[in-house]
Amino acid sequence: MPSDHLRDCEDLHWELTELGVDHACGLVSLLRVIGGRLGVGELPDVVDVMINPSDAPRVSIPGVTIEFSLVPNVQGRAVYVGGAPFASLEDLVVSVVVNRGIPWYLGLVRKLLSNGGVRESLNWEWVYEILDRFNAKAEFMGLVGDLV
């Protein structure tokens, strides 16, 4: 897949759509759009996308950070901004358990959860249901439990 022309996640969206990969723009891409309003200013200089782990063998894009979605069909729950799907805050938060290896991911999720408005707006019923379904609640609480 040619990646030399990729500038942002919207460009990447069309490449992944052609490949038939379920995806959404990732945590940093979303925070570039809404982070200022949430008190998240300094962001890593990356282009990121969230995909299902099962699609990982089909997606190799130099210079793009691949995040994994804990829950399949991330695009179905995405919020569309400018024609591209962006992962929902709930997806980004629950997926901290599968993205803890990305150095900045946990820190950004913790920063989001430290914002009372963000915590209050999340659909916690869905978050806890998903964490229970994927047997990830204890790990989630170990990573961010002090903020929820």
ZAVO-136669 format. One record per residue: chain; residue number from 1; x, y, z of N, C-alpha, C in turn. Coordinates in nm, 3 decimals, padded with zeros to 5 digits. Layout:
<atoms>
ATOM   chain   resi      n_xx      n_yy      n_zz     ca_xx     ca_yy     ca_zz      c_xx      c_yy      c_zz
ATOM       A    NUM         X         Y         Z         X         Y         Z         X         Y         Z
...
</atoms>
This chain:
<atoms>
ATOM   chain   resi      n_xx      n_yy      n_zz     ca_xx     ca_yy     ca_zz      c_xx      c_yy      c_zz
ATOM       A      1    00.086   -00.117    00.000    00.000    00.000    00.000    00.090    00.123    00.000
ATOM       A      2    00.074    00.212   -00.094    00.157    00.332   -00.096    00.122    00.422    00.022
ATOM       A      3    00.225    00.470    00.093    00.196    00.553    00.209    00.270    00.686    00.205
ATOM       A      4    00.345    00.714    00.100    00.425    00.835    00.097    00.340    00.961    00.090
ATOM       A      5    00.214    00.949    00.048    00.130    01.068    00.037    00.039    01.086    00.158
ATOM       A      6    00.045    00.996    00.254   -00.045    01.006    00.369   -00.009    01.127    00.455
ATOM       A      7   -00.107    01.210    00.482   -00.086    01.328    00.565   -00.157    01.316    00.698
ATOM       A      8   -00.269    01.249    00.699   -00.346    01.237    00.822   -00.435    01.115    00.813
ATOM       A      9   -00.515    01.097    00.915   -00.598    00.977    00.921   -00.705    00.975    00.813
ATOM       A     10   -00.752    01.091    00.771   -00.852    01.091    00.664   -00.795    01.031    00.537
ATOM       A     11   -00.671    01.063    00.505   -00.607    01.001    00.388   -00.597    00.850    00.407
ATOM       A     12   -00.556    00.810    00.525   -00.540    00.669    00.557   -00.674    00.595    00.549
ATOM       A     13   -00.780    00.661    00.587   -00.915    00.602    00.582   -00.946    00.545    00.444
ATOM       A     14   -00.917    00.620    00.340   -00.950    00.573    00.206   -00.864    00.454    00.164
ATOM       A     15   -00.739    00.453    00.207   -00.652    00.338    00.178   -00.707    00.212    00.245
ATOM       A     16   -00.746    00.223    00.371   -00.796    00.107    00.445   -00.933    00.064    00.395
ATOM       A     17   -01.014    00.159    00.351   -01.143    00.124    00.293   -01.124    00.039    00.168
ATOM       A     18   -01.028    00.076    00.084   -00.999   -00.003   -00.037   -00.956   -00.145   -00.002
ATOM       A     19   -00.888   -00.162    00.111   -00.845   -00.295    00.155   -00.954   -00.373    00.225
ATOM       A     20   -01.066   -00.308    00.256   -01.174   -00.374    00.328   -01.144   -00.398    00.475
ATOM       A     21   -01.062   -00.311    00.535   -01.023   -00.325    00.675   -01.117   -00.242    00.763
ATOM       A     22   -01.175   -00.307    00.863   -01.256   -00.236    00.963   -01.162   -00.146    01.043
ATOM       A     23   -01.190   -00.017    01.046   -01.097    00.077    01.107   -01.166    00.205    01.150
ATOM       A     24   -01.094    00.283    01.228   -01.135    00.419    01.264   -01.008    00.495    01.300
ATOM       A     25   -01.011    00.624    01.281   -00.897    00.706    01.322   -00.879    00.687    01.473
ATOM       A     26   -00.754    00.688    01.516   -00.722    00.653    01.654   -00.724    00.767    01.753
ATOM       A     27   -00.665    00.740    01.867   -00.670    00.831    01.982   -00.608    00.967    01.953
ATOM       A     28   -00.489    00.971    01.898   -00.424    01.100    01.871   -00.500    01.176    01.763
ATOM       A     29   -00.545    01.105    01.661   -00.621    01.172    01.554   -00.748    01.237    01.609
ATOM       A     30   -00.819    01.166    01.697   -00.939    01.224    01.758   -00.903    01.343    01.846
ATOM       A     31   -00.797    01.331    01.923   -00.760    01.441    02.012   -00.711    01.564    01.936
ATOM       A     32   -00.663    01.545    01.815   -00.628    01.662    01.733   -00.754    01.743    01.699
ATOM       A     33   -00.868    01.674    01.692   -00.994    01.740    01.658   -01.059    01.799    01.783
ATOM       A     34   -01.063    01.723    01.894   -01.139    01.768    02.012   -01.054    01.788    02.137
ATOM       A     35   -00.927    01.759    02.133   -00.842    01.762    02.252   -00.833    01.897    02.321
ATOM       A     36   -00.831    02.005    02.244   -00.821    02.138    02.304   -00.937    02.166    02.397
ATOM       A     37   -01.056    02.125    02.358   -01.175    02.147    02.441   -01.175    02.058    02.565
ATOM       A     38   -01.095    01.952    02.561   -01.092    01.857    02.673   -00.971    01.876    02.762
ATOM       A     39   -00.889    01.976    02.733   -00.772    02.002    02.813   -00.652    01.916    02.780
ATOM       A     40   -00.654    01.854    02.663   -00.542    01.771    02.619   -00.473    01.848    02.508
ATOM       A     41   -00.357    01.903    02.537   -00.290    01.988    02.440   -00.175    01.922    02.367
ATOM       A     42   -00.077    01.876    02.440    00.043    01.820    02.379    00.018    01.676    02.335
ATOM       A     43    00.038    01.651    02.205    00.013    01.519    02.148    00.135    01.467    02.076
ATOM       A     44    00.151    01.335    02.071    00.260    01.278    01.992    00.244    01.313    01.844
ATOM       A     45    00.353    01.324    01.774    00.352    01.355    01.632    00.340    01.225    01.552
ATOM       A     46    00.218    01.170    01.550    00.193    01.044    01.480    00.063    01.052    01.402
ATOM       A     47    00.051    00.964    01.305   -00.076    00.935    01.240   -00.115    00.799    01.295
ATOM       A     48   -00.235    00.788    01.351   -00.276    00.663    01.413   -00.412    00.618    01.362
ATOM       A     49   -00.428    00.488    01.364   -00.553    00.428    01.321   -00.581    00.308    01.411
ATOM       A     50   -00.709    00.284    01.438   -00.749    00.170    01.520   -00.811    00.065    01.429
ATOM       A     51   -00.764   -00.058    01.445   -00.815   -00.170    01.366   -00.840   -00.289    01.458
ATOM       A     52   -00.906   -00.390    01.404   -00.921   -00.515    01.477   -00.789   -00.591    01.470
ATOM       A     53   -00.749   -00.655    01.579   -00.623   -00.731    01.576   -00.618   -00.834    01.463
ATOM       A     54   -00.733   -00.890    01.425   -00.734   -00.991    01.319   -00.694   -00.933    01.183
ATOM       A     55   -00.706   -00.801    01.167   -00.667   -00.737    01.041   -00.520   -00.699    01.037
ATOM       A     56   -00.450   -00.713    01.148   -00.310   -00.668    01.157   -00.221   -00.727    01.047
ATOM       A     57   -00.233   -00.854    01.013   -00.144   -00.907    00.907   -00.163   -00.839    00.771
ATOM       A     58   -00.281   -00.780    00.748   -00.308   -00.715    00.620   -00.269   -00.568    00.617
ATOM       A     59   -00.232   -00.513    00.733   -00.207   -00.369    00.742   -00.062   -00.346    00.787
ATOM       A     60    00.018   -00.299    00.695    00.155   -00.262    00.726    00.184   -00.130    00.655
ATOM       A     61    00.183   -00.024    00.732    00.197    00.110    00.675    00.311    00.182    00.746
ATOM       A     62    00.423    00.197    00.682    00.535    00.265    00.748    00.495    00.404    00.797
ATOM       A     63    00.535    00.436    00.918    00.509    00.567    00.973    00.371    00.585    01.035
ATOM       A     64    00.290    00.480    01.036    00.155    00.489    01.093    00.150    00.402    01.218
ATOM       A     65    00.099    00.458    01.326    00.083    00.383    01.450   -00.048    00.307    01.444
ATOM       A     66   -00.040    00.177    01.461   -00.158    00.092    01.459   -00.201    00.066    01.603
ATOM       A     67   -00.325    00.102    01.634   -00.384    00.072    01.763   -00.485   -00.040    01.740
ATOM       A     68   -00.507   -00.121    01.842   -00.604   -00.229    01.829   -00.731   -00.196    01.904
ATOM       A     69   -00.842   -00.239    01.847   -00.971   -00.225    01.911   -00.998   -00.351    01.992
ATOM       A     70   -01.040   -00.335    02.116   -01.078   -00.449    02.197   -01.201   -00.517    02.138
ATOM       A     71   -01.291   -00.438    02.080   -01.419   -00.487    02.032   -01.424   -00.481    01.879
ATOM       A     72   -01.464   -00.591    01.814   -01.478   -00.588    01.667   -01.579   -00.484    01.622
ATOM       A     73   -01.572   -00.448    01.495   -01.662   -00.352    01.430   -01.647   -00.210    01.485
ATOM       A     74   -01.523   -00.167    01.500   -01.495   -00.033    01.551   -01.555    00.074    01.459
ATOM       A     75   -01.557    00.050    01.331   -01.611    00.149    01.237   -01.761    00.167    01.256
ATOM       A     76   -01.830    00.063    01.298   -01.974    00.072    01.320   -02.012    00.162    01.436
ATOM       A     77   -01.921    00.183    01.529   -01.947    00.270    01.644   -01.877    00.405    01.633
ATOM       A     78   -01.810    00.426    01.523   -01.729    00.547    01.505   -01.814    00.672    01.489
ATOM       A     79   -01.750    00.785    01.516   -01.808    00.916    01.493   -01.742    00.970    01.367
ATOM       A     80   -01.822    01.014    01.270   -01.764    01.063    01.144   -01.738    01.213    01.152
ATOM       A     81   -01.615    01.250    01.118   -01.574    01.389    01.114   -01.506    01.411    00.980
ATOM       A     82   -01.558    01.501    00.899   -01.497    01.530    00.770   -01.492    01.410    00.676
ATOM       A     83   -01.585    01.318    00.689   -01.591    01.203    00.600   -01.511    01.083    00.645
ATOM       A     84   -01.440    01.092    00.756   -01.360    00.979    00.806   -01.415    00.933    00.941
ATOM       A     85   -01.408    00.802    00.968   -01.454    00.752    01.098   -01.347    00.773    01.205
ATOM       A     86   -01.388    00.822    01.319   -01.299    00.838    01.434   -01.354    00.748    01.545
ATOM       A     87   -01.265    00.671    01.607   -01.306    00.580    01.714   -01.379    00.657    01.823
ATOM       A     88   -01.483    00.596    01.878   -01.557    00.659    01.987   -01.470    00.665    02.112
ATOM       A     89   -01.502    00.758    02.199   -01.427    00.768    02.325   -01.436    00.638    02.404
ATOM       A     90   -01.553    00.575    02.402   -01.568    00.448    02.474   -01.475    00.342    02.417
ATOM       A     91   -01.467    00.332    02.284   -01.376    00.234    02.223   -01.232    00.264    02.261
ATOM       A     92   -01.195    00.389    02.257   -01.058    00.427    02.291   -01.025    00.396    02.436
ATOM       A     93   -01.121    00.417    02.525   -01.099    00.392    02.667   -01.088    00.242    02.696
ATOM       A     94   -01.183    00.161    02.648   -01.176    00.017    02.678   -01.056   -00.048    02.611
ATOM       A     95   -01.012    00.008    02.501   -00.901   -00.052    02.427   -00.765   -00.024    02.491
ATOM       A     96   -00.763    00.049    02.602   -00.637    00.072    02.673   -00.575   -00.062    02.713
ATOM       A     97   -00.656   -00.163    02.736   -00.603   -00.293    02.779   -00.527   -00.366    02.669
ATOM       A     98   -00.556   -00.334    02.543   -00.483   -00.399    02.433   -00.380   -00.307    02.370
ATOM       A     99   -00.374   -00.182    02.415   -00.278   -00.085    02.359   -00.178   -00.034    02.463
ATOM       A    100   -00.168   -00.101    02.575   -00.077   -00.056    02.681    00.068   -00.056    02.636
ATOM       A    101    00.100   -00.128    02.529    00.237   -00.130    02.478    00.275   -00.008    02.397
ATOM       A    102    00.178    00.074    02.361    00.206    00.200    02.290    00.239    00.303    02.398
ATOM       A    103    00.361    00.355    02.397    00.409    00.437    02.509    00.316    00.550    02.553
ATOM       A    104    00.253    00.619    02.463    00.173    00.736    02.500    00.024    00.705    02.520
ATOM       A    105   -00.022    00.587    02.481   -00.166    00.557    02.482   -00.225    00.566    02.623
ATOM       A    106   -00.165    00.494    02.717   -00.218    00.494    02.853   -00.220    00.634    02.912
ATOM       A    107   -00.115    00.712    02.891   -00.110    00.847    02.944   -00.221    00.936    02.891
ATOM       A    108   -00.250    00.923    02.761   -00.358    01.004    02.703   -00.495    00.960    02.753
ATOM       A    109   -00.517    00.831    02.767   -00.646    00.784    02.821   -00.660    00.831    02.966
ATOM       A    110   -00.554    00.824    03.042   -00.561    00.873    03.181   -00.590    01.023    03.184
ATOM       A    111   -00.530    01.098    03.092   -00.556    01.243    03.084   -00.704    01.268    03.052
ATOM       A    112   -00.759    01.192    02.958   -00.901    01.206    02.924   -00.989    01.175    03.045
ATOM       A    113   -00.959    01.065    03.113   -01.042    01.024    03.225   -01.028    01.116    03.346
ATOM       A    114   -00.924    01.195    03.351   -00.909    01.291    03.461   -01.001    01.412    03.442
ATOM       A    115   -01.060    01.424    03.323   -01.154    01.532    03.292   -01.294    01.486    03.334
ATOM       A    116   -01.352    01.554    03.433   -01.485    01.516    03.482   -01.591    01.514    03.375
ATOM       A    117   -01.586    01.608    03.282   -01.685    01.612    03.174   -01.676    01.489    03.084
ATOM       A    118   -01.554    01.445    03.057   -01.536    01.325    02.975   -01.590    01.204    03.050
ATOM       A    119   -01.551    01.189    03.178   -01.598    01.075    03.258   -01.750    01.070    03.262
ATOM       A    120   -01.813    01.185    03.281   -01.960    01.189    03.290   -02.027    01.158    03.157
ATOM       A    121   -01.961    01.188    03.045   -02.024    01.168    02.915   -02.010    01.025    02.862
ATOM       A    122   -01.920    00.947    02.921   -01.900    00.811    02.871   -02.018    00.721    02.906
ATOM       A    123   -02.045    00.627    02.818   -02.149    00.527    02.842   -02.086    00.414    02.923
ATOM       A    124   -02.083    00.432    03.055   -02.016    00.337    03.144   -02.083    00.201    03.144
ATOM       A    125   -02.213    00.197    03.122   -02.281    00.067    03.114   -02.221   -00.017    03.001
ATOM       A    126   -02.201    00.045    02.885   -02.139   -00.025    02.771   -01.994   -00.061    02.803
ATOM       A    127   -01.918    00.033    02.860   -01.778    00.009    02.892   -01.765   -00.113    02.983
ATOM       A    128   -01.841   -00.118    03.092   -01.830   -00.230    03.186   -01.881   -00.360    03.126
ATOM       A    129   -01.985   -00.352    03.044   -02.034   -00.472    02.975   -01.926   -00.531    02.885
ATOM       A    130   -01.857   -00.446    02.811   -01.750   -00.491    02.721   -01.633   -00.547    02.801
ATOM       A    131   -01.594   -00.478    02.904   -01.483   -00.526    02.987   -01.515   -00.662    03.048
ATOM       A    132   -01.639   -00.681    03.092   -01.680   -00.812    03.144   -01.679   -00.917    03.034
ATOM       A    133   -01.735   -00.882    02.918   -01.743   -00.977    02.806   -01.605   -01.026    02.763
ATOM       A    134   -01.506   -00.938    02.763   -01.372   -00.973    02.719   -01.278   -01.006    02.836
ATOM       A    135   -01.339   -01.023    02.955   -01.263   -01.059    03.075   -01.144   -00.965    03.097
ATOM       A    136   -01.168   -00.836    03.082   -01.061   -00.737    03.090   -01.082   -00.634    03.200
ATOM       A    137   -01.184   -00.653    03.282   -01.216   -00.551    03.382   -01.105   -00.534    03.486
ATOM       A    138   -01.047   -00.643    03.535   -00.943   -00.632    03.636   -00.821   -00.559    03.579
ATOM       A    139   -00.784   -00.591    03.457   -00.669   -00.523    03.395   -00.699   -00.375    03.373
ATOM       A    140   -00.820   -00.345    03.326   -00.862   -00.207    03.306   -00.854   -00.129    03.437
ATOM       A    141   -00.907   -00.188    03.543   -00.907   -00.120    03.672   -00.764   -00.101    03.722
ATOM       A    142   -00.676   -00.193    03.691   -00.536   -00.178    03.730   -00.468   -00.063    03.657
ATOM       A    143   -00.512   -00.035    03.536   -00.452    00.071    03.455   -00.511    00.209    03.484
ATOM       A    144   -00.644    00.215    03.500   -00.710    00.345    03.513   -00.816    00.349    03.624
ATOM       A    145   -00.823    00.246    03.705   -00.928    00.236    03.807   -00.932    00.352    03.905
ATOM       A    146   -00.819    00.415    03.931   -00.818    00.528    04.024   -00.889    00.650    03.968
ATOM       A    147   -00.920    00.649    03.838   -00.984    00.764    03.773   -01.132    00.743    03.743
ATOM       A    148   -01.182    00.620    03.766   -01.322    00.593    03.732   -01.405    00.567    03.856
</atoms>
